[in-house]
Amino acid sequence: MSEYAAFLRGINVGGHRISSVDLCARFEELGFAEVSTFRASGNVIFADTDEPPAEIAQRIEHGLAAALGYDVPSFLRTAKEVRKIAIHQPFDKPLVDASKGKLQVAMLSARPTARARKQVLALASDEDRLAFGDRELYWLPSGGMLDSELDLKAIGKLLGLTTTRTKNTVEQLATKYFTA
């Protein structure tokens, strides 16, 4: 059995509400084991056989759409990938410490092309720093996300759907569930 984290987009926002207990039940109905949630924002930890991750993500998306009546894009990461995201430091510590914003991690469904990466990084500024991981975009806003002038719509057009968590959330999830 392999351990995974599914970062779900659109859970408990915009009128789409589901309790942690019900979300775990939906995952168990899909055949996953050791299901748990972390916070109420669509972070589901579970174990599954060594089925290819793309097939697992598709099973989650189809199963949740059928059960909930709306699409729920899933951004699947292995335990190893979550640990890698948690320890990665995309920006110098003094920059992160000086920022009034929280370091964000946008989960991507696929590794972006070199061209898309270049175009996204061109949108960065001293107020909104950007850096890529493998299938992640790290964003360090200088203040609140809503106060940012970063063109998130342009980024979405270049990268496709994403779901975002604070890096602190990913670090805490990794510590709680995926300590090596």
PEJOZI-V735027 format. One record per residue. N is the residue number from 1. RES is the residue in three letters. OMEGA is omega in radians with two decimals (NA if undefined). Layout:
<<N;RES;OMEGA> <N;RES;OMEGA>>
//
This chain:
<<1;MET;3.08> <2;SER;3.13> <3;GLU;-3.10> <4;TYR;2.90> <5;ALA;3.03> <6;ALA;3.07> <7;PHE;-3.03> <8;LEU;3.12> <9;ARG;3.00> <10;GLY;3.09> <11;ILE;3.12> <12;ASN;2.97> <13;VAL;3.04> <14;GLY;3.10> <15;GLY;3.09> <16;HIS;-3.08> <17;ARG;3.02> <18;ILE;3.14> <19;SER;3.09> <20;SER;3.13> <21;VAL;-3.13> <22;ASP;3.12> <23;LEU;3.07> <24;CYS;-3.14> <25;ALA;3.11> <26;ARG;3.13> <27;PHE;3.11> <28;GLU;3.08> <29;GLU;3.12> <30;LEU;3.06> <31;GLY;3.14> <32;PHE;-3.11> <33;ALA;3.05> <34;GLU;-3.05> <35;VAL;3.10> <36;SER;3.05> <37;THR;3.09> <38;PHE;-3.03> <39;ARG;-3.05> <40;ALA;-3.04> <41;SER;3.05> <42;GLY;3.05> <43;ASN;-3.06> <44;VAL;3.13> <45;ILE;-3.10> <46;PHE;3.07> <47;ALA;3.11> <48;ASP;3.07> <49;THR;-3.07> <50;ASP;3.01> <51;GLU;3.13> <52;PRO;-3.10> <53;PRO;3.13> <54;ALA;3.12> <55;GLU;3.09> <56;ILE;3.14> <57;ALA;3.13> <58;GLN;3.10> <59;ARG;3.12> <60;ILE;-3.08> <61;GLU;3.14> <62;HIS;-3.12> <63;GLY;3.14> <64;LEU;3.10> <65;ALA;3.13> <66;ALA;-3.09> <67;ALA;-3.02> <68;LEU;3.12> <69;GLY;3.07> <70;TYR;-3.12> <71;ASP;3.10> <72;VAL;3.09> <73;PRO;-3.09> <74;SER;3.13> <75;PHE;-3.00> <76;LEU;3.05> <77;ARG;3.05> <78;THR;3.07> <79;ALA;3.13> <80;LYS;3.13> <81;GLU;3.11> <82;VAL;3.10> <83;ARG;3.14> <84;LYS;3.10> <85;ILE;-3.09> <86;ALA;-3.09> <87;ILE;-3.11> <88;HIS;3.10> <89;GLN;-3.05> <90;PRO;-3.12> <91;PHE;3.10> <92;ASP;-3.10> <93;LYS;3.12> <94;PRO;3.08> <95;LEU;-3.13> <96;VAL;-3.13> <97;ASP;-3.10> <98;ALA;-3.10> <99;SER;3.02> <100;LYS;3.10> <101;GLY;3.12> <102;LYS;3.10> <103;LEU;-3.08> <104;GLN;3.04> <105;VAL;3.06> <106;ALA;3.10> <107;MET;-3.14> <108;LEU;3.13> <109;SER;-3.13> <110;ALA;3.07> <111;ARG;-3.11> <112;PRO;3.09> <113;THR;3.09> <114;ALA;-3.14> <115;ARG;3.14> <116;ALA;3.11> <117;ARG;-3.12> <118;LYS;-3.13> <119;GLN;3.11> <120;VAL;-3.12> <121;LEU;3.09> <122;ALA;3.13> <123;LEU;-3.11> <124;ALA;3.07> <125;SER;3.07> <126;ASP;3.13> <127;GLU;-3.12> <128;ASP;-3.11> <129;ARG;-3.13> <130;LEU;3.06> <131;ALA;3.14> <132;PHE;2.85> <133;GLY;3.12> <134;ASP;3.08> <135;ARG;-3.13> <136;GLU;2.98> <137;LEU;3.10> <138;TYR;-3.10> <139;TRP;3.07> <140;LEU;3.08> <141;PRO;-3.13> <142;SER;3.13> <143;GLY;3.14> <144;GLY;-3.12> <145;MET;-3.12> <146;LEU;3.13> <147;ASP;-3.07> <148;SER;3.05> <149;GLU;3.12> <150;LEU;-3.10> <151;ASP;-3.11> <152;LEU;3.10> <153;LYS;3.10> <154;ALA;3.11> <155;ILE;3.11> <156;GLY;3.11> <157;LYS;-3.11> <158;LEU;-3.01> <159;LEU;-3.06> <160;GLY;-3.13> <161;LEU;3.06> <162;THR;2.90> <163;THR;-2.98> <164;THR;3.03> <165;ARG;3.00> <166;THR;3.12> <167;LYS;3.10> <168;ASN;3.09> <169;THR;3.14> <170;VAL;3.12> <171;GLU;3.14> <172;GLN;3.10> <173;LEU;-3.14> <174;ALA;-3.13> <175;THR;-3.07> <176;LYS;-2.98> <177;TYR;-2.96> <178;PHE;3.09> <179;THR;-3.07> <180;ALA;NA>>
//
